[in-house]
Amino acid sequence: MTPEQRAALPRRTAFVFTGRPAVDLAMTGGDDWLSAFEVLHAPADLDRWLADGALAVAGTRADADDLRAARALRRAVLEAVDALLGGRLPAAGAIEAIGAAAAVAPLVPRVDPRSGARAWADPTARAALSDVARDALDLIGDRQQWERLRICASDDCGIVFYDASRPGRRRWCSTERCGDRNRARAYRARKRDGER
């Protein structure tokens, strides 16, 4: 996708979750073409993103430093994802930045002995970001996973996602959003062509 095509994409205001925490963080905005998609405006947005995402980390109270750390990690992960999409290792600086975020103590799981419900023991935004960074390192360290990174096939999306499907042939960031929309477009085009 060219920079011009990316600039023409509609602005996104909601979080997009595709199932891989590191890739999902990269898709929250950024300094370059993804700035049109910025959704982490304030520490409370980071708290919501952590609670709603794959890690389901409720109860964090992020501050401005946590938001800066999330954006720095996002920048490094986005650089890594761009490199992996091109079939090459990310720059050493990106890997080191991700490694530094992963060096923070991660989330500690807890299970309630009465209900069996799983949760996180005293979760913090930094601990959650450590888990996100560890997910990024796992992705970078396994070349077979690189092939599972995709750019949504919809001309008006451009979201990167991780294809965790068994056959590994997913085309859309979201079946419900881009997949349904594109199938509807194709159906209308076939119907229109059939009426001529």
N, C-alpha and C positions, 0 to 999 in steps of 0.2 A: 504494500500500500504506500503510495507516494505521500509526501508531506501535504500536498494540496488536497488529496483525497481525505487525509486525516483531518485537516482543518475544516473540511465541509461536513464532517460528521456532526450529528445533533449533540448538544450538550446533555450530559447525564447528571441527574441529581440524586439518584438512588444508588445504593450499593449493588454491586453485581458479584455474586458468588458462584464460582464454577467448580468448587470442590477441592482446590489445592491452595492452602493458606498463603504460601509465598506468591503464587501467581495472582491470587485475589488481591493481595496488598499492592502489587505492581499496578493493578488496574483501578486503583483509587484516585489516580491523578498524577501530577508530576510537573516538572519544570519545562518540558518541551511540548510536543503535540498533545500529551495527555493532560495538560493544564486545563483543557476544555472539559475534562472529566473530573476535576477536583471535587472530592466529596469529604475530605478530612480537613475541614475549616477550623475546627476548635477541638480542644481536648474531649469534650462530650461526644463529638463525632467518632473519635477513636474508640471511646468506651462502647458506643453503639455498634461499631464495626466488629469489635472483638466479641461482643455478646451475640451478634447475629450470624457470625461466620462459622466456619467449620470447627473451630476450637470451642465455640460456645462458652466464652469466658465472661460470665456475668459478674457484676459487682466491682469492677475496677473503677478507680477514680483517677483518671489520667490528668496530668498537669501539662503546662506548656513545654517542659523539658521532655516529657514522654512523647508529645506530638512531634517535636523536633527529631527525636530519636526514630520515631516511626517514619517520618519523611526521609531521613537519611538512609534508613534500611530500605525503604521503597525505592529510592534512587539507585542503590546498589543492586537490588533484586531486578529492577527494570533493565539495568545495563546487562546483567547476567542473562535474563530472559531473551533480550535482543540477540546476544551472542549465541545462545543455545539454539534459537530459531534459525540462525545462520549456520549451524553445525560446527561451531567452534567454542573453545573454552573462553569464559569471560576473562577480562583483564584482571591481573593480580590485585589491583586496588579494590575492585568490586568484591572479589572473594574475601579479601582481608576485612573489608567493612562488614560483610555478612558474618564472617567468623567472629568479629568483635561483638556483634549483637548476640550471637549464639553463646558466647562465653558467659553471659549473665545467667544466673540460676534460673532454670526453666520452671514452668508450672508444676505444682505438686498435686497429683490426683487424690481425691478423697471419696470414700464410699460411706454413706450413712448406714450404720449398723442396723437401724430399725427398718428403714424403707428400702435399702439397697440402691438408693439413688446415687448416681455418680455426680461429682462436682469438683471444683478446684479449691484447695485449701489456701485461704488468704491470697487470692489472685491479685497480681499487679499488672499494669500495662507492660512494664519492662519484661516480666517473666513470660507473658504471652508473646511479646515480640521475639524473645529468645527462641520460643518454639517455632515461630514463623521463620526465623533465620535458620534454624536447624532443618526445617522443611526445604528451604532453598538450597542448603548445602547437600542434602540428600539428592535433590534433583540434579545439581551440578555434578555430583560425584558418580552418577549412574548414566552412562551414555545411552542406554536403552530407553531411559525415560525422556531424553531429549526429543525422540521421535514422537512422543505423545503430546508435545506442545503444538498448538494450532492457533491460527488466526481465524476468527469466525468468517465463514464463507459469505455472509451477507454483505452486500456492497455498502450498506450504510451503518455498519457496526464497527469492525476493527478490533474487537476485544480479543485478547489472547486468553486461551483456556488450556487446561490440561485434560486430555482425553483419557479418562479412566475406564471407558467402556471395554468390554472383553474383546470385541473384534478390532478396536482401535481405528474405527472409521467415522467417528463423529465429525460433523461439518459445522455445527452451530454452537455458539457459546451457551445457548439455552434453547432447548426444544420448544418450550412454551412461548418464548419471545421470538427470536430470530427464525427458528425452524418453522413455526406455525405461520409467521408472517410471510416467509418466502414460499412456502407451499401454497398459501392462499394466492399470492401473486402469480405463481406458475399456473394454478388452476384457472384464475381469471384470464390469463393470456391464452391458455388452450381453448377456453370457452369462446373468447373473442375471435380467435383464429378459426374456430369451427363455425362461427356465424357468418363468415365471409363467403 
